[in-house]
Structure formats: structure tokens, C-alpha cells
Amino acid sequence: MIKDIIIERVEDVAVAIIPEIDDLGEEEWIVYLLNMKEKQIDGVLIS
């Protein structure tokens, strides 16, 4: 059940969402996940 899922507090990680123009001249949004930790992060799920 959903109550059994442990969601830990996330620190030193940020998200940047930047509008850019693609090769066809259309606007698209690029999403960057920024890791500000000293070590590598793993097990990231983005939906």
C-alpha cells in the first residue's frame, strides 16, 4: 500500500527547467537534474 512506501527527504538536489528553441524554431523545455552532492546519486525515477 502507499502508506508502506518510505519517502526520504531529498537535499542537495535541484531541478532546472529551461525554455530553448529547437532546430525547427519551436520552443521546447529542457529539464536538468542538478546533483550538488559530493557523491554520485543513483536510483532516480523521473516521471
N, CA, C and O atoms as CSV, one atom per row, in Angstrom:
chain,resi,resn,atom,element,x,y,z
A,1,MET,N,N,0.833,-1.184,0.000
A,1,MET,CA,C,0.000,0.000,0.000
A,1,MET,C,C,0.878,1.247,0.000
A,1,MET,O,O,2.062,1.198,0.333
A,2,ILE,N,N,0.275,2.345,-0.375
A,2,ILE,CA,C,1.026,3.602,-0.473
A,2,ILE,C,C,1.631,4.008,0.861
A,2,ILE,O,O,2.709,4.601,0.889
A,3,LYS,N,N,0.962,3.702,1.968
A,3,LYS,CA,C,1.484,4.088,3.280
A,3,LYS,C,C,2.745,3.309,3.647
A,3,LYS,O,O,3.475,3.715,4.552
A,4,ASP,N,N,3.010,2.202,2.963
A,4,ASP,CA,C,4.191,1.386,3.227
A,4,ASP,C,C,5.432,1.889,2.493
A,4,ASP,O,O,6.536,1.414,2.758
A,5,ILE,N,N,5.268,2.835,1.584
A,5,ILE,CA,C,6.397,3.388,0.834
A,5,ILE,C,C,7.037,4.497,1.655
A,5,ILE,O,O,6.377,5.461,2.043
A,6,ILE,N,N,8.324,4.349,1.913
A,6,ILE,CA,C,9.063,5.347,2.685
A,6,ILE,C,C,9.653,6.370,1.715
A,6,ILE,O,O,10.434,6.018,0.832
A,7,ILE,N,N,9.278,7.628,1.884
A,7,ILE,CA,C,9.807,8.709,1.049
A,7,ILE,C,C,10.774,9.516,1.906
A,7,ILE,O,O,10.367,10.202,2.844
A,8,GLU,N,N,12.058,9.425,1.571
A,8,GLU,CA,C,13.086,10.115,2.340
A,8,GLU,C,C,13.207,11.571,1.896
A,8,GLU,O,O,12.905,11.907,0.750
A,9,ARG,N,N,13.645,12.418,2.798
A,9,ARG,CA,C,13.874,13.831,2.493
A,9,ARG,C,C,15.050,13.945,1.520
A,9,ARG,O,O,16.079,13.292,1.701
A,10,VAL,N,N,14.893,14.767,0.501
A,10,VAL,CA,C,15.929,14.956,-0.513
A,10,VAL,C,C,16.607,16.299,-0.268
A,10,VAL,O,O,15.941,17.328,-0.153
A,11,GLU,N,N,17.933,16.283,-0.190
A,11,GLU,CA,C,18.713,17.502,-0.003
A,11,GLU,C,C,19.841,17.538,-1.026
A,11,GLU,O,O,20.300,16.495,-1.492
A,12,ASP,N,N,20.278,18.725,-1.368
A,12,ASP,CA,C,21.402,18.945,-2.288
A,12,ASP,C,C,21.138,18.412,-3.694
A,12,ASP,O,O,22.067,18.013,-4.396
A,13,VAL,N,N,19.876,18.408,-4.097
A,13,VAL,CA,C,19.486,18.056,-5.457
A,13,VAL,C,C,18.475,19.107,-5.906
A,13,VAL,O,O,17.577,19.475,-5.149
A,14,ALA,N,N,18.625,19.590,-7.141
A,14,ALA,CA,C,17.728,20.628,-7.647
A,14,ALA,C,C,17.287,20.286,-9.062
A,14,ALA,O,O,17.880,19.438,-9.728
A,15,VAL,N,N,16.237,20.961,-9.506
A,15,VAL,CA,C,15.726,20.801,-10.864
A,15,VAL,C,C,15.737,22.169,-11.533
A,15,VAL,O,O,15.290,23.157,-10.951
A,16,ALA,N,N,16.250,22.218,-12.759
A,16,ALA,CA,C,16.218,23.446,-13.555
A,16,ALA,C,C,15.437,23.154,-14.833
A,16,ALA,O,O,15.709,22.171,-15.521
A,17,ILE,N,N,14.469,24.009,-15.146
A,17,ILE,CA,C,13.650,23.848,-16.349
A,17,ILE,C,C,13.865,25.086,-17.212
A,17,ILE,O,O,13.536,26.203,-16.812
A,18,ILE,N,N,14.426,24.868,-18.408
A,18,ILE,CA,C,14.877,25.966,-19.262
A,18,ILE,C,C,14.175,25.900,-20.622
A,18,ILE,O,O,14.208,24.857,-21.275
A,19,PRO,N,N,13.541,26.996,-21.060
A,19,PRO,CA,C,12.979,27.002,-22.419
A,19,PRO,C,C,14.099,27.232,-23.438
A,19,PRO,O,O,14.940,28.113,-23.260
A,20,GLU,N,N,14.099,26.439,-24.497
A,20,GLU,CA,C,15.084,26.589,-25.567
A,20,GLU,C,C,14.369,26.486,-26.904
A,20,GLU,O,O,13.257,25.964,-26.982
A,21,ILE,N,N,15.004,26.980,-27.947
A,21,ILE,CA,C,14.464,26.890,-29.300
A,21,ILE,C,C,15.153,25.722,-30.006
A,21,ILE,O,O,16.381,25.650,-30.043
A,22,ASP,N,N,14.349,24.801,-30.570
A,22,ASP,CA,C,14.924,23.638,-31.243
A,22,ASP,C,C,15.307,23.986,-32.681
A,22,ASP,O,O,15.199,25.137,-33.101
A,23,ASP,N,N,15.757,22.973,-33.431
A,23,ASP,CA,C,16.228,23.185,-34.804
A,23,ASP,C,C,15.123,23.671,-35.741
A,23,ASP,O,O,15.412,24.280,-36.772
A,24,LEU,N,N,13.864,23.409,-35.396
A,24,LEU,CA,C,12.739,23.830,-36.226
A,24,LEU,C,C,12.212,25.208,-35.833
A,24,LEU,O,O,11.233,25.690,-36.404
A,25,GLY,N,N,12.864,25.837,-34.855
A,25,GLY,CA,C,12.451,27.156,-34.405
A,25,GLY,C,C,11.310,27.131,-33.405
A,25,GLY,O,O,10.726,28.170,-33.096
A,26,GLU,N,N,10.989,25.942,-32.897
A,26,GLU,CA,C,9.905,25.808,-31.925
A,26,GLU,C,C,10.464,25.775,-30.511
A,26,GLU,O,O,11.573,25.297,-30.274
A,27,GLU,N,N,9.677,26.292,-29.579
A,27,GLU,CA,C,10.106,26.297,-28.180
A,27,GLU,C,C,9.918,24.907,-27.575
A,27,GLU,O,O,8.875,24.278,-27.754
A,28,GLU,N,N,10.924,24.443,-26.868
A,28,GLU,CA,C,10.825,23.204,-26.107
A,28,GLU,C,C,11.424,23.447,-24.732
A,28,GLU,O,O,12.222,24.366,-24.551
A,29,TRP,N,N,11.048,22.640,-23.779
A,29,TRP,CA,C,11.504,22.803,-22.402
A,29,TRP,C,C,12.486,21.687,-22.079
A,29,TRP,O,O,12.169,20.507,-22.227
A,30,ILE,N,N,13.671,22.064,-21.639
A,30,ILE,CA,C,14.719,21.123,-21.260
A,30,ILE,C,C,14.766,21.068,-19.734
A,30,ILE,O,O,14.774,22.104,-19.070
A,31,VAL,N,N,14.798,19.857,-19.185
A,31,VAL,CA,C,14.810,19.676,-17.734
A,31,VAL,C,C,16.157,19.084,-17.328
A,31,VAL,O,O,16.589,18.069,-17.874
A,32,TYR,N,N,16.810,19.723,-16.369
A,32,TYR,CA,C,18.092,19.265,-15.851
A,32,TYR,C,C,17.926,18.887,-14.387
A,32,TYR,O,O,17.296,19.617,-13.622
A,33,LEU,N,N,18.485,17.759,-13.999
A,33,LEU,CA,C,18.540,17.354,-12.599
A,33,LEU,C,C,19.947,17.671,-12.112
A,33,LEU,O,O,20.921,17.121,-12.627
A,34,LEU,N,N,20.062,18.552,-11.125
A,34,LEU,CA,C,21.363,19.019,-10.644
A,34,LEU,C,C,21.728,18.312,-9.350
A,34,LEU,O,O,20.986,18.369,-8.369
A,35,ASN,N,N,22.869,17.651,-9.353
A,35,ASN,CA,C,23.376,16.965,-8.170
A,35,ASN,C,C,24.435,17.856,-7.528
A,35,ASN,O,O,25.503,18.070,-8.102
A,36,MET,N,N,24.141,18.370,-6.343
A,36,MET,CA,C,25.088,19.230,-5.636
A,36,MET,C,C,25.781,18.482,-4.498
A,36,MET,O,O,26.381,19.092,-3.613
A,37,LYS,N,N,25.690,17.163,-4.535
A,37,LYS,CA,C,26.337,16.326,-3.523
A,37,LYS,C,C,27.774,16.020,-3.954
A,37,LYS,O,O,28.133,16.194,-5.118
A,38,GLU,N,N,28.569,15.574,-3.024
A,38,GLU,CA,C,29.942,15.166,-3.330
A,38,GLU,C,C,29.975,13.800,-4.006
A,38,GLU,O,O,30.923,13.496,-4.731
A,39,LYS,N,N,28.953,12.970,-3.781
A,39,LYS,CA,C,28.955,11.627,-4.354
A,39,LYS,C,C,27.870,11.495,-5.414
A,39,LYS,O,O,26.938,12.296,-5.477
A,40,GLN,N,N,28.011,10.475,-6.235
A,40,GLN,CA,C,27.066,10.207,-7.309
A,40,GLN,C,C,25.734,9.737,-6.736
A,40,GLN,O,O,25.701,9.012,-5.741
A,41,ILE,N,N,24.641,10.150,-7.363
A,41,ILE,CA,C,23.338,9.660,-6.936
A,41,ILE,C,C,22.896,8.550,-7.882
A,41,ILE,O,O,23.289,8.528,-9.048
A,42,ASP,N,N,22.082,7.634,-7.380
A,42,ASP,CA,C,21.558,6.558,-8.220
A,42,ASP,C,C,20.120,6.264,-7.820
A,42,ASP,O,O,19.635,6.758,-6.802
A,43,GLY,N,N,19.458,5.474,-8.612
A,43,GLY,CA,C,18.080,5.125,-8.325
A,43,GLY,C,C,17.118,6.287,-8.500
A,43,GLY,O,O,16.177,6.435,-7.720
A,44,VAL,N,N,17.344,7.118,-9.521
A,44,VAL,CA,C,16.499,8.289,-9.752
A,44,VAL,C,C,15.354,7.898,-10.676
A,44,VAL,O,O,15.572,7.303,-11.731
A,45,LEU,N,N,14.142,8.232,-10.277
A,45,LEU,CA,C,12.956,7.987,-11.094
A,45,LEU,C,C,12.318,9.330,-11.417
A,45,LEU,O,O,11.932,10.079,-10.519
A,46,ILE,N,N,12.212,9.625,-12.706
A,46,ILE,CA,C,11.606,10.879,-13.154
A,46,ILE,C,C,10.396,10.530,-13.998
A,46,ILE,O,O,10.486,9.739,-14.937
A,47,SER,N,N,9.280,11.119,-13.662
A,47,SER,CA,C,8.064,10.845,-14.451
A,47,SER,C,C,7.345,12.123,-14.787
A,47,SER,O,O,6.304,12.091,-15.444
